[in-house]
Amino acid sequence: MPRKSKEDIAAIYKQMQEYICQMLEAGDGKGTFKGDLWTRAEGGGGDTRIFQNGAIIEKGGVAFSAVHGPTPLKISEKLKLESGNFFATGVSIVLHPFSPRVPIIHMNIRYFEMEDGTHWFGGGIDLTPHYIVPEDATYFHQRLKETCDAFDLSYYPKFKNWADDYFFIKHRQETRGVGGIFYDRLSATSDTHFQEILDFSLALGKLFPEIYSYFMKKNAALPYGPEQTAWQGLRRGRYVEFNLVWDAGTKFGLDTNGRTESILMSMPPLAEWSYQQEPEAGSPEAFTLAHLKKEIDWLTYTT
């Protein structure tokens, strides 16, 4: 069976966007997605779906894109590629809930191909709780490990460590959340291997709404007050810092003259920065800060 073409993959990822939107609408129970079709002058375009009027999700985006054209010099130099035309397609998602008891979540699956045949898959999924709850982190990592193990037993430990390093706010010396998995430049060695990597990316896509529906159902009704909302604003601020300073996807989108509104749909509706904010010792906020570290094994974590 010959490998899928880049156009085939774009069509499959577009179907995944539709599936995820339907599942998230069902999980929220009230809000709906509004589509925003756009085109890129140099080639291609996309469909940015923005979530509105939700019961649980305050702001969310499920963005699909398939863009092509001459590779910008900045990109070819950074990726160490020969000059030529590129093609990139993928689905990118970020959800910001109303409640500080429900985590922020991100997922991305993507495919990149050069006209000379150079290609790779990339992606990842990570969880950013405003308040770290060990049992939630354990559930999240268990589901990721199950999905990874179905394809390759080396995936979870390798991609988990990669996520710890990638989702790290270097100027704060803290992780963005409890990590997850991250992979990039995963190239196929055969047509069969190509299909396996594609199937892995699709398995992550299907897992995403299952995980978030679980957290919506489990945590959305938990009580919170002004103190927790203020802390949520600070954690959202950290999210903004990572996305604008360190996120490779944001930089790639902007460097390829992507659609700014769609690239920055990952930003929260509101965020805060307080000067030298220090949580009270022994508080849930202090517990969260103490666990924003790399190399925590959430599968075996005990308090």
N, C-alpha and C positions, 0 to 999 in steps of 0.2 A: 504494500500500500504506500503510494508516494506521500511525502510530507505535505502538510497544508501550506498553501501559499500565504503570503502576507495579507492578501485581500480576504482569504478564508478566515484567518485569525482575527482580523478586524471585525468581520461579521459575527464571529463567535463571541468576541468580547462585547459587542453591542447587545447581543442576546443576554449576556451575563448582566449587563447594566439593567436591562428590563426586569430580569428575575430578581435582582437585589432590591430594586425600587418597590416591586410588588410585595416582597417579604417584609421590608421595613415599614411600609404603610400598614400592613396587617399587624405587625408587632406594636406599632405606636397606637393604632386604633382610631386615630382622628385625622392626622395631617396627611397631606398629599404632596407629590412632587410636581413641580412646574418645569417643563422643558425649555431650554434656550439653545436653539441651533445656531452655530456660528461657522464661519469659513476663515481660512488663513490665506492671506494674499499669495504667499509663496507656494501653497499647495496643501490641500486637505482641509480638515475642520473637525467639528465635534458636536456633541450634545451634552450640555451641562444641565443636570437635573437638580434643582434646589428644593429642599423640603420646607414646607410652610404650614403654619397654623397647627402644629403638632400638640399632642397631649403630653408627650415626654421629651421629644426632640425639639430643642429650641431653634437650632440651625443645623442643616445637614446638606451635603452635596454628594451626588454620585455622578462623576464626570467621565464621559467617554470621549476619546479623541483618536484620530487617525490622520497623521500629518506627514508630509513628504516634501522633498525639494533639495536644493543644494545644501550641503552640510556647512553650517557656519564655521568659520576658522576657529573660533573660541572652543567649539565643541570638538572638532577634529583634533585639535592640539591636546585638549584635556583627555580625550578618550584614546589618543594615540592611533588615529585612523588616517588612512589615505583620503585625499580629497575626493569628492564625488557626491552622489545623491543618497539621501537616507530616507528611511520609512520608519515611523514609530507609531505604535498604537497601544492603547491600554485603558484601564478603568481605575479611577482614583476616587477614594471615599474618605470623608471625615465627618463625624457626627458630634455635635455639641448639645448635651441635654440641658434642660432647665434645672434639674436637681443636681446638687453637688454630690449626692449619693450614687449617681449613675456616672460611669466613667466616660471620658472622651475615647473614641476609637478611630483608628485609621487603617485602611487597607489599600493596597495598590498591586495590580498585576499589569505587566507591560511586555511588549515585544519590540525589538529594534533590529533593523536589517539595513545593510549597505548594498549598493548595486553590485558590488563584487562578490556578494554571497555571505560576507561576514554577518553573523547574526548572534543574538542572545536573548534570553528571557531574564526578567528581573521582577522583584516584587517583595511583598512583606505585609505583615499585619502586626500592629502593636497596640497596647492598651495603656491609657493614661488616666488613672483614677485621680480624682481630686483628693480622695482619702483612700489610702492603700488598705485593703481588707485582704489578709492572707488567703482566706478560703476562695475569694474571687480570683486572685492571681493564680492560685493552684488550678482551679477549674479551667481558666483560660489557657494555661500552659499544657494541661493534660489534653485538651481538645486539639491544640496545635501539634503536640507530639503524636497523637493518634493519626492525624492526617499525614504528617510527614512520614511516619513509619510505614504507612501503606504503600509508599513509593520507594523509600530508601532509608535504611536505619541510620545512615550518617547524617541525614538532613537536619533533624531537630537539633542535636548538639552543635553542629557546625553553624546552622543558621541562627540559633539562639544566641551564640556568642557574637555573631556578626551583628545582630540587632542590638545587643548590649553596647557594642562599640559605636554603631551608627546612630542610634537614638540617644546620644549623649550630648548634653549642653556643656561644651568644654569650658566656656567662660564662667559657668556656675559650678562646674565640677559635680554635676548631678545628672542622673538619667532623666529622660522625659517622663517616664512612668515605670511600669513593671516589665517593659520590654515585650518580646514576642519573637518573631523570626524575620529575617531580612536576607535576601539573596540578590545577586546581580551578576551579569555577564555569564549566565548559565547557558553554555552552548551545547548543541547536540553533536554526537559522534556518529549517528546513523539516523535513518528515517524513523526507526522504532523508538530510539532515544528521544528524538524530537517530539514525537507524539506523547511520550511519557512526561516530558517536561511541561508540555502544553496541558496535559490532563492534570498535572500537579497544580498548575496555576488556576485551573478551573475548580479544582477541589477546594482551594483556598477561597475562591470567590463564593462558592456555595456555603462554605463554613461561616463566612462573615455574618450574614443576617441571622443564622442560628445562634451564634454566640451573643450578638447584641440583643436579640429578642429575649434571650435568657436573662441578661442583665436588666433590661427594661422591666420585665415581669418581676424579678426578684427585688430590685432596689428602688423603683420609681416611687413607691408609696411610703418609703421610710421618711420619718420627720426630719426637718432641718429648719434653721432660723437664720437671722441676719449674720451671725458669726460665721456660719458655714458658707453662706453666700459670698461673704467677703473673701474667705479663703479660696473659694472657687475662682474669684476674679484674679487672685494672685497666681494660681496654677494655670489659668488661661493665659496670663501674661508670659509665663515660661514657655507655653506652647507657641506663642507668637514669636518669641525670641529664637527658638529652634528653627521654625519654618523660614524665617527671614534671613537668618545668619548661616545656618548649617545645612538645610535640606537640599539635597542634590536635585530632586525633582522640581522644586521651585526654581532653582538656578537654570536647569535645562529648559524649562518652559519659557522663562524670560529671555534666555540667550538665543532661543530659536524663534523669537518674535511670536510666541504663543499668545493666547488671549488672556490678558491680565486678569480680568474678572474671574475667569475660570480657574486660573492658576492660584489665585488668592481666595478661592471659595473655602479653603481650609481654615480661614481665620474665624475666631469666635465672634459673636455679635458684640460682646462687651468683654473687656479685660482691664486689669488694674496693675499698677506698680506702686508699692509702698516702700519708702526708703528704710533700708535695714530692718525689715520686719522680722521679728524673732518670736516664734511660737513659745507658749508656756511649756516648761519642762513637764513631761509625762502626758501631754495632751495628744489627741489623735493627729493634730497637725505636726507635732514633733515626731511622732511615730512615722508619719509619712515621709518627712524629710530624711529621717534616719535610714529609710529603706529605698531611697532613690540612688541605688548603687548598682554597679555592674556585678555580674557573677553570682547573684543570688539564685540558688536552686529552688525555684518555687514548687517544683514537683515533690520535694521532700521537706519543705519548710515547716518548722514547728516553732511556736512562740515560747 
